[in-house]
């Protein structure tokens, strides 16, 4: 029963994931990096994941499909293997409780999702299940060989992901090895950790990807401790006071549990908690596993609850989800008819629309995005990208599949790093001339970069471009960093889009973010055509971008300007109202997501500009009361802005000198150097005095 049941769980779950996996690189956080690193035996971002990189390289020798597809198979096989081991762990409760836990985890959208991407998460879950099985075996009967094997495996498994450390206290509490042969056990653990020696050895060979260059002792220790990595998690977390994001994250986590387990799964988990209390040692061991990998991790992560951060944190819920599945199995075993509960758990996900959510067979967004970027890039050009999915997907297709070798790809977020600059000088050459990236943050950085590298340079929509950098016309999904580029909408005739390109309809953040690139590119093209006076074409592209992403307030703002320029003031005011409403939504989201102050202020400044422009259109249309309301709304949105006060002064000019004077003074109190306010305030004061007022 043990073997046949585990085999059935494995093949059924693997079949599910095989059927729903994408045919090529998944648009997921580090998938492109993991694929590129494993294909080239590189050194990934700290702590570098040597187990996954080596296994991925070995798996790529299967010769089945592309390299990306083979890594997808590895993830699916590891996920199915984790479920099979979970079955073995829980079979002591009976086949139906064990099957129930496997069903809950297998159809958990987060677990299912990581089985379909080129990442190391399912390997971690497989290793966690193996460690749980070993601890359970040690609890039943201590065997020295098993204990030493467990220590060796734990050290080795940490070479895949170090967050398995969060389970160490719970595993020790469950297995109760005591202090037996501690020096020998520690030696076996260190032997497993020796997998990390891959980093300095491989780094010394100069691979294409050599993150942090850990061939020196200082850099090697830095890679193990993530010192100076500055990844998304590290930077975002440090921007907030320790623990300040804990309660917002708990609220999001509760939503995750509802989506992952459903009402039936959560009810069974609570019942299992009550039943497990009778076996105190296992109860407290499982509790340690859950608390450290769940609430404690959320406290330490301290991430703001915005979609990007949540997409990064979500896979880390899975270790704690496993514990809840264990308790749910206990709950099923307490029922008089466990078979009925198992059947209900098998049916429950389909009421949640799980199949439609997880079917990724035709998810070609990463493939099409990269190919469309390369279609947009002229021959022999430089392409700068920043965000994880964008730059890593470009790495994969450019380096692993040799797409457009004439183009050189630059990562903005790592361009300042010495290891990246050295790697670029070795590997990224054009006509024998090495790429010289340097930092790409401030205006002078970009100016120096453009002067050092002769090729025409372009940026994807995710690149942070500094104010004052002159941009050329957009070209497909790229923005030219040279004003000499001719404006043409031609690349859009060759842009391929397969699937649903509506931002709000995508099932996850990362695919939505790629749709955002298309929406912003259409908006950029529309704005450029607007500047050239091609109003009909501009309107077409602006509307096309807005159709992809509803929360794109600059699109109706540009359409409002187009109407204003055509002297259709009523239409302009209406479009500005639509843009202002969308900005209201963005402002609300910045509060909900606990965004950083500078981001909040940026959104409010943009919203203020829209409302001021609406006021100008209304004023020109003779609707003075509505114009005053728009200006006052702009002041409420951004109290730090002087412009609404100045525009109100203009509105009151020759009508109410007291109000005009007060508004000009208010503008100068906010911005003492406001030239127009300085020019007209003496005139307003003189007019006020002449009218008999002070």
C-alpha positions in Angstrom: 0.0 0.0 0.0 2.8 2.4 0.9 4.6 2.1 -2.4 1.6 1.9 -4.7 -0.1 4.8 -2.9 3.0 7.0 -3.2 3.4 6.1 -6.8 -0.2 7.0 -7.5 0.2 10.4 -5.8 3.4 11.0 -7.7 2.1 10.2 -11.2 -1.3 11.8 -10.8 0.1 15.1 -9.5 3.0 15.0 -12.1 0.4 14.5 -14.8 -1.6 17.5 -13.6 1.5 19.8 -13.6 2.7 18.4 -16.9 -0.6 19.1 -18.5 -0.8 22.7 -17.2 2.8 23.9 -17.5 3.9 26.5 -20.1 5.8 25.3 -23.1 8.7 27.6 -22.6 10.2 30.0 -20.0 7.6 31.1 -17.4 7.2 34.8 -16.8 8.2 34.4 -13.1 10.6 36.3 -10.9 14.0 34.6 -11.2 13.1 31.9 -13.8 15.2 33.5 -16.5 18.2 33.8 -14.2 17.9 30.3 -13.0 17.7 29.0 -16.5 20.6 31.1 -17.7 22.8 30.2 -14.7 22.1 26.4 -14.9 22.7 26.4 -18.7 26.0 28.1 -18.3 27.0 26.7 -14.9 27.0 30.2 -13.5 26.8 31.7 -10.1 23.4 33.1 -9.4 22.4 35.9 -7.0 23.3 35.2 -3.3 23.1 32.7 -1.7 23.5 31.3 -5.3 21.5 28.0 -5.0 24.3 25.6 -6.1 22.2 22.5 -5.7 19.6 23.8 -8.1 22.1 25.1 -10.6 24.0 21.7 -10.7 20.8 19.7 -10.8 19.4 22.0 -13.5 22.5 21.5 -15.6 22.3 17.7 -15.2 18.6 17.7 -16.0 19.3 19.8 -19.2 21.2 16.8 -20.6 17.8 14.9 -21.0 17.5 16.2 -24.5 13.8 16.7 -24.3 12.5 20.0 -25.5 14.3 23.3 -24.8 16.4 24.0 -21.7 13.6 26.0 -20.2 11.1 23.1 -20.7 13.5 20.7 -19.0 13.8 22.9 -16.0 10.0 23.1 -15.9 9.9 19.3 -15.9 12.4 19.3 -12.9 10.0 21.6 -11.0 7.0 19.4 -11.7 8.9 16.2 -10.8 10.1 17.7 -7.6 6.6 18.9 -6.6 5.2 15.5 -7.4 8.0 13.9 -5.4 7.2 16.2 -2.4 3.6 15.0 -2.4 4.6 11.4 -2.7 6.8 11.7 0.4 4.0 13.6 2.2 1.8 10.6 1.5 4.4 8.3 3.2 4.7 10.7 6.2 1.0 10.6 6.8 0.1 7.1 6.0 0.2 6.3 9.7 -3.2 8.1 9.8 -4.7 6.0 7.0 -4.9 6.4 3.2 -7.8 8.9 3.1 -6.2 11.4 5.6 -2.9 11.1 3.7 -4.7 11.6 0.4 -6.6 14.6 1.8 -3.4 16.4 2.7 -1.9 15.7 -0.7 -5.0 17.0 -2.4 -4.9 20.2 -0.4 -1.3 20.9 -1.2 -1.4 19.7 -4.8 -4.2 22.1 -5.7 -2.9 24.9 -3.5 -2.5 27.6 -6.2 0.9 28.7 -4.8 2.2 25.2 -4.7 0.8 24.4 -8.2 2.2 27.6 -9.5 5.8 26.9 -8.4 5.5 23.5 -10.1 5.2 25.3 -13.4 8.2 27.6 -13.2 12.0 27.3 -13.5 12.7 28.0 -9.8 14.1 26.1 -6.9 11.0 26.2 -4.7 9.6 22.7 -5.4 13.1 21.2 -4.7 13.0 22.9 -1.3 9.6 21.4 -0.6 10.8 17.9 -1.7 13.8 18.3 0.6 11.6 19.5 3.4 9.3 16.4 3.1 12.4 14.1 3.1 13.6 15.8 6.3 10.2 15.4 7.9 10.1 11.7 7.0 13.6 11.2 8.4 12.6 13.0 11.7 9.5 10.9 12.0 11.6 7.7 11.5 14.1 8.9 14.1 11.2 9.6 16.5 9.9 6.1 16.2 13.4 4.5 16.6 16.7 6.2 16.8 19.3 4.8 14.3 22.7 6.4 14.1 23.1 5.9 10.4 19.8 7.6 9.8 20.7 10.5 12.1 24.0 11.0 10.3 22.3 10.7 6.9 19.7 13.3 8.0 22.5 15.7 9.0 24.3 15.2 5.7 21.1 15.7 3.8 20.1 18.8 5.7 23.4 20.5 5.0 23.2 19.5 1.3 19.6 20.7 1.1 20.5 24.1 2.5 22.5 24.4 -0.8 19.1 24.8 -2.5 17.5 27.3 -0.3 18.6 28.5 3.2 15.1 29.2 4.4 14.9 25.4 5.3 16.8 26.6 8.4 13.4 27.8 9.7 12.4 24.2 10.1 15.5 23.0 12.0 14.1 23.5 15.5 10.8 21.8 14.7 12.6 18.9 13.0 14.9 18.4 16.0 11.9 18.6 18.4 10.2 15.9 16.3 13.1 13.6 15.8 14.6 14.0 19.3 18.2 12.9 18.5 19.5 14.5 21.6 23.2 15.1 21.9 24.2 11.7 20.5 27.4 11.8 18.5 27.1 15.6 18.2 30.6 16.3 16.8 30.1 13.5 14.2 26.7 14.8 13.3 28.0 18.3 12.9 30.8 16.9 10.6 28.2 15.3 8.4 26.2 18.5 8.3 29.3 20.5 7.2 30.0 17.8 4.6 26.6 18.5 3.1 27.2 22.2 3.2 30.4 21.6 1.2 28.2 22.0 -1.9 28.7 25.7 -1.5 32.3 25.3 -2.5 30.9 25.2 -6.0 30.7 29.0 -5.7 34.5 29.9 -5.4 35.6 27.1 -7.7 33.2 28.0 -10.5 33.7 31.7 -10.0 37.4 31.3 -10.4 36.7 29.9 -13.9 35.1 33.1 -15.0 31.5 32.0 -16.0 29.2 34.3 -17.9 27.1 34.9 -14.8 29.4 35.4 -11.8 27.2 37.2 -9.3 29.3 38.8 -6.5 32.4 37.0 -7.8 32.7 34.7 -4.8 36.2 33.4 -5.7 37.6 35.4 -2.9 37.0 34.6 0.8 35.4 38.0 1.5 33.0 37.7 -1.4 32.3 34.1 -0.7 31.2 34.9 2.8 29.2 37.8 1.5 27.3 35.5 -0.9 26.5 33.1 1.9 25.2 35.9 4.1 23.6 38.0 1.3 25.8 40.9 2.5 25.5 43.8 0.1 23.2 41.9 -2.3 20.6 44.6 -2.2 17.9 42.4 -3.7 14.2 43.4 -3.8 13.4 41.7 -0.5 16.4 43.3 1.3 15.9 46.8 0.0 12.2 47.0 0.5 12.3 45.4 4.0 14.9 47.9 5.2 12.8 50.8 4.2 10.3 50.1 7.0 10.7 49.9 10.8 11.2 46.3 12.0 7.8 44.6 12.4 5.8 47.5 11.0 4.5 45.5 8.1 3.7 42.4 10.2 -0.1 43.0 10.7 -0.7 44.0 7.1 1.1 40.9 6.0 -0.9 38.7 8.4 -4.1 40.1 6.7 -2.8 39.1 3.3 -1.6 35.8 4.6 -5.2 35.1 5.9 -6.4 35.7 2.3 -3.8 33.3 1.0 -5.0 30.6 3.4 -8.6 31.1 2.3 -7.6 30.8 -1.4 -5.3 27.9 -0.8 -7.3 25.7 1.6 -10.9 26.9 1.2 -13.5 26.7 4.0 -13.4 22.9 4.1 -9.6 22.7 4.3 -9.4 25.4 7.1 -12.2 23.7 9.1 -10.3 20.4 8.9 -7.1 22.1 9.9 -8.7 23.5 13.1 -10.2 20.0 13.8 -6.8 18.5 13.3 -5.2 21.0 15.7 -7.6 19.9 18.4 -7.0 16.3 17.7 -3.2 16.7 17.6 -3.2 18.1 21.1 -3.5 14.6 22.4 0.0 13.8 21.1 1.8 16.7 22.7 5.3 16.1 21.3 4.2 16.0 17.7 1.8 18.9 18.3 4.6 21.2 19.7 7.1 20.0 17.0 4.6 20.9 14.2 3.8 24.1 16.0 7.5 25.1 15.9 7.6 24.2 12.2 4.6 26.4 11.5 5.3 29.4 13.7 8.9 29.8 12.5 8.2 29.3 8.8 4.9 31.3 8.9 4.4 34.2 11.3 8.1 34.6 12.2 9.1 34.7 8.6 6.5 37.3 7.8 7.8 39.4 10.7 11.4 39.2 9.5 10.5 39.7 5.8 8.7 43.0 6.8 7.5 43.5 3.2 4.8 46.1 2.2 1.6 44.5 1.0 1.9 45.7 -2.7 1.4 43.2 -5.5 5.1 43.0 -6.4 6.3 42.4 -2.8 3.5 39.9 -2.2 4.4 38.0 -5.4 8.0 37.7 -4.0 6.8 36.6 -0.6 4.1 34.2 -1.7 6.2 31.1 -2.4 7.6 31.4 1.2 4.2 30.6 2.6 4.5 27.0 1.4 6.6 25.6 4.2 3.9 26.7 6.7 1.2 25.5 4.3 2.7 22.0 4.5 2.2 22.1 8.3 -1.4 23.1 7.9 -1.9 20.2 5.5 -0.4 17.9 8.1 -3.0 19.1 10.6 -5.8 18.9 8.1 -4.9 15.2 7.7 -5.3 14.8 11.5 -8.7 16.4 11.1 -9.8 14.0 8.4 -8.7 11.1 10.5 -11.0 12.2 13.3 -14.1 12.1 11.0 -16.3 9.0 10.9 -16.2 9.0 7.1 -12.7 10.2 6.0 -13.4 9.1 2.4 -16.2 11.6 2.0 -13.9 14.4 3.3 -11.2 13.4 0.8 -13.7 13.4 -2.0 -15.0 16.8 -1.0 -11.4 18.2 -0.9 -10.9 16.8 -4.4 -14.0 18.7 -5.7 -13.6 22.0 -3.7 -10.8 23.6 -5.9 -13.0 23.5 -9.0 -15.6 25.6 -7.3 -12.8 28.2 -6.9 -12.1 28.2 -10.6 -8.7 26.7 -10.0 -8.2 25.1 -13.4 -8.8 28.3 -15.3 -6.4 30.1 -12.9 -3.6 27.5 -13.2 -3.8 26.4 -16.8 -0.6 27.9 -18.3 -0.3 25.7 -21.4 -0.5 28.8 -23.6 1.3 31.2 -21.4 3.8 32.6 -24.0 4.1 36.1 -22.5 7.8 35.9 -21.6 8.6 34.3 -25.0 6.7 36.9 -26.9 7.9 39.8 -24.8 11.5 39.1 -25.4 11.1 38.5 -29.1 9.1 41.7 -29.4 11.8 43.6 -27.5 14.3 42.2 -29.9 12.1 43.0 -32.9 12.0 46.6 -31.6 15.8 46.8 -31.3 17.8 47.9 -34.4 20.8 45.8 -35.4 23.9 46.2 -33.2 22.1 48.2 -30.5 22.1 48.2 -26.7 19.0 47.2 -24.7 18.8 48.3 -21.0 16.3 46.6 -18.7 15.8 46.5 -15.0 13.0 44.4 -13.4 13.7 40.7 -12.7 11.3 39.1 -15.2 12.3 41.6 -18.0 16.1 41.4 -17.6 16.3 37.7 -16.7 14.0 36.7 -19.6 16.2 38.7 -21.9 19.2 36.9 -20.5 17.7 33.5 -21.1 16.7 34.0 -24.8 19.8 36.1 -25.6 22.4 33.8 -23.9 20.8 30.4 -23.7 18.9 30.4 -27.0 21.3 32.8 -28.8 18.5 35.2 -29.9 19.9 38.3 -31.5 23.6 38.0 -30.7 24.2 41.3 -32.3 22.3 43.1 -29.5 23.9 43.6 -26.1 21.7 43.5 -23.0 22.4 45.6 -20.0 20.9 45.2 -16.5 20.3 48.6 -14.9 20.0 47.4 -11.3 23.3 45.7 -11.3 25.3 47.9 -13.8 27.1 49.6 -10.9 28.4 46.3 -9.5 32.1 45.5 -10.1 31.4 41.8 -10.8 28.9 42.7 -13.4 31.2 45.3 -15.1 34.0 42.7 -15.2 31.6 40.0 -16.6 30.3 42.5 -19.2 33.8 43.4 -20.3 34.6 39.7 -20.8 31.5 38.4 -22.4 29.6 41.3 -24.0 31.7 42.4 -26.9 30.8 44.1 -30.2 33.4 44.0 -32.9 35.9 43.1 -30.2 35.0 46.2 -28.2 33.9 45.2 -24.6 30.7 46.6 -23.1 31.5 49.3 -20.5 28.3 49.7 -18.4 29.1 51.6 -15.2 26.3 52.8 -12.9 23.0 53.8 -14.4 21.1 55.9 -11.9 21.6 59.6 -12.3 21.6 61.7 -15.4 25.4 61.9 -15.6 25.6 58.1 -15.4 23.5 57.8 -18.5 25.4 60.5 -20.3 28.7 58.8 -19.5 27.3 55.4 -20.5 26.2 56.8 -23.9 29.6 58.4 -24.5 31.5 55.2 -23.6 29.4 52.9 -25.8 29.0 53.8 -29.5 25.9 51.7 -30.3 22.4 53.2 -30.3 20.9 52.6 -26.8 17.3 51.8 -25.9 15.5 51.2 -22.7 12.5 48.9 -21.8 9.6 50.5 -20.0 10.7 49.2 -16.6 14.0 51.2 -16.6 14.1 54.2 -14.2 15.1 57.1 -16.5 16.4 60.2 -14.7 14.8 63.6 -15.2 16.4 65.6 -17.9 17.5 62.7 -20.1 16.6 63.5 -23.7 14.6 60.6 -25.2 14.2 59.7 -28.8 11.0 58.5 -30.3 9.7 55.2 -28.9 10.3 52.1 -31.0 8.0 49.2 -30.3 8.6 48.1 -26.7 11.7 50.3 -26.4 12.4 54.0 -25.8 15.3 55.4 -27.7 18.0 57.1 -25.7 19.1 59.1 -28.8 17.0 62.0 -30.2 18.2 61.2 -33.7 16.0 58.1 -34.0 13.2 58.7 -36.5 9.6 58.4 -35.2 7.7 55.5 -36.6 4.9 53.3 -35.5 6.3 50.6 -37.8 7.5 48.1 -35.2 4.0 47.7 -33.9 3.0 46.0 -37.1 5.4 43.2 -36.2 4.6 43.0 -32.4 3.2 39.5 -31.6 0.6 39.1 -28.8 -0.8 35.8 -28.0 -3.2 35.4 -25.1 -5.2 37.8 -23.0 -3.5 41.2 -22.8 -5.8 42.8 -20.3 -3.8 43.7 -17.2 -6.6 43.1 -14.7 -7.4 39.6 -16.2 -3.9 38.1 -15.8 -3.7 35.5 -13.0 -0.5 36.8 -11.3 1.6 39.9 -10.9 4.5 39.0 -13.2 2.4 38.4 -16.3 0.4 41.5 -15.5 3.7 43.4 -15.3 4.6 42.3 -18.9 1.2 43.4 -20.1 2.0 46.8 -18.4 5.0 47.1 -20.7 2.8 46.9 -23.8 0.3 49.4 -22.3 3.1 51.9 -21.4 4.7 51.5 -24.8 1.5 52.3 -26.7 1.0 55.3 -24.4 4.6 56.5 -25.1 4.0 56.2 -28.8 0.7 58.0 -28.6 2.3 60.9 -26.6 5.2 61.1 -29.2 2.7 61.2 -32.1 0.7 63.9 -30.2 3.8 66.1 -30.1 4.2 65.6 -33.9 0.6 66.7 -34.5 -0.5 63.2 -35.7 -3.7 63.4 -33.6 -5.6 60.5 -35.2 -2.7 58.1 -34.8 -2.0 59.4 -31.3 -5.6 58.8 -30.2 -5.5 55.2 -31.6 -2.4 54.2 -29.7 -3.4 56.0 -26.5 -6.8 54.2 -26.5 -5.1 50.9 -27.3 -2.8 51.3 -24.3 -5.6 52.3 -22.0 -7.6 49.2 -23.2 -4.8 47.0 -21.9 -4.6 48.6 -18.5 -7.5 50.5 -17.0 -5.4 52.1 -14.3 -3.3 54.1 -16.7 -4.3 57.7 -15.9 -1.9 59.4 -18.2 -3.7 57.9 -21.3 -6.9 59.9 -20.7 -4.8 62.9 -19.6 -3.1 62.9 -23.0 -6.5 62.4 -24.7 -7.8 65.3 -22.7 -4.9 67.5 -24.0 -5.7 66.4 -27.6 -9.3 67.5 -27.1 -8.2 70.8 -25.5 -5.9 71.5 -28.5 -8.8 70.9 -30.8 -10.8 73.4 -28.7 -13.3 70.7 -27.6 -13.2 72.0 -24.1 -16.2 69.9 -22.8 -14.5 66.7 -24.0 -11.2 67.8 -22.5 -12.8 68.4 -19.1 -14.5 65.0 -19.2 -11.2 63.2 -20.1 -9.4 65.1 -17.3 -12.1 64.0 -14.9 -11.5 60.4 -16.0 -7.8 60.8 -15.4 -8.3 62.4 -12.0 -10.6 59.5 -11.0 -7.9 57.0 -11.9 -5.4 59.0 -10.0 -7.7 58.9 -7.0 -7.6 55.1 -7.3 -3.8 55.1 -7.5 -3.6 57.4 -4.4 -5.8 54.9 -2.5 -3.6 52.0 -3.5 -0.4 53.8 -2.3 -2.1 54.0 1.1 -3.3 50.5 1.0 0.1 49.2 0.0 2.0 51.3 2.6 4.1 52.8 -0.2 7.2 54.8 0.5 6.7 58.6 1.0 8.4 59.5 -2.2 6.2 57.3 -4.3 3.1 58.6 -2.6 4.2 62.2 -3.3 5.0 61.4 -6.9 1.5 60.1 -7.5 -0.1 63.1 -5.8 2.0 65.5 -7.8 0.9 63.9 -11.1 -2.8 63.9 -9.9 -2.4 67.6 -9.1 -1.2 68.4 -12.6 -4.2 66.6 -14.1 -6.6 68.6 -11.9 -4.9 71.9 -12.6 -5.1 71.2 -16.4 -8.8 70.3 -15.9 -9.3 73.6 -14.2 -7.7 75.5 -17.1 -10.0 73.7 -19.6 -13.0 74.5 -17.4 -12.0 78.1 -17.0 -11.5 78.6 -20.7 -15.0 77.1 -21.3 -16.4 79.7 -19.0 -17.2 77.3 -16.1 -15.5 79.3 -13.4 -17.2 77.6 -10.5 -16.2 74.2 -11.8 -12.6 75.5 -12.5 -12.4 76.7 -8.9 -13.5 73.3 -7.6 -10.8 71.6 -9.7 -8.1 73.9 -8.4 -9.2 73.4 -4.8 -9.3 69.6 -5.4 -5.7 69.8 -6.7 -4.7 71.7 -3.5 -6.3 68.9 -1.4 -4.5 66.2 -3.4 -1.1 67.9 -3.1 -0.9 70.5 -0.4 2.8 71.0 -1.2 2.0 72.4 -4.7 2.1 76.1 -5.4 0.6 75.9 -8.9 -3.1 75.5 -7.9 -2.9 78.6 -5.7 -1.4 80.6 -8.6 -4.1 79.4 -10.9 -6.8 80.3 -8.4 -5.2 83.8 -8.2 -5.5 84.0 -12.0 -9.2 83.0 -11.7 -9.8 85.7 -9.1 -7.9 88.4 -11.1 -10.0 91.5 -11.6 -12.8 89.9 -9.7 -11.7 89.5 -6.1 -8.3 91.2 -5.3 -8.4 89.9 -1.7 -8.6 86.3 -2.8 -6.1 86.8 -5.7 -3.6 88.3 -3.2 -4.1 85.6 -0.7 -3.6 82.8 -3.2 -0.4 84.4 -4.6 1.0 84.7 -1.1 0.0 81.1 -0.4 1.9 80.1 -3.6 5.0 81.9 -2.5 4.8 80.4 1.0 5.1 77.0 -0.6 7.6 77.9 -3.3 9.3 81.2 -2.6 11.0 81.3 -6.0 7.8 81.0 -8.0 8.6 83.6 -10.7 5.1 84.3 -11.9 3.7 84.7 -8.4 6.6 87.1 -7.6 5.9 89.1 -10.7 2.1 89.5 -10.1 1.9 89.7 -6.3 2.9 93.5 -6.2 0.3 94.2 -8.9 -2.4 92.4 -7.0 -1.5 94.1 -3.7 -1.6 97.5 -5.5 -5.0 96.7 -6.9 -6.2 95.6 -3.5 -5.0 98.8 -1.9 -6.6 100.9 -4.7 -9.9 99.2 -4.1 -9.8 100.4 -0.5 -8.7 97.2 1.2 -5.6 96.1 2.9 
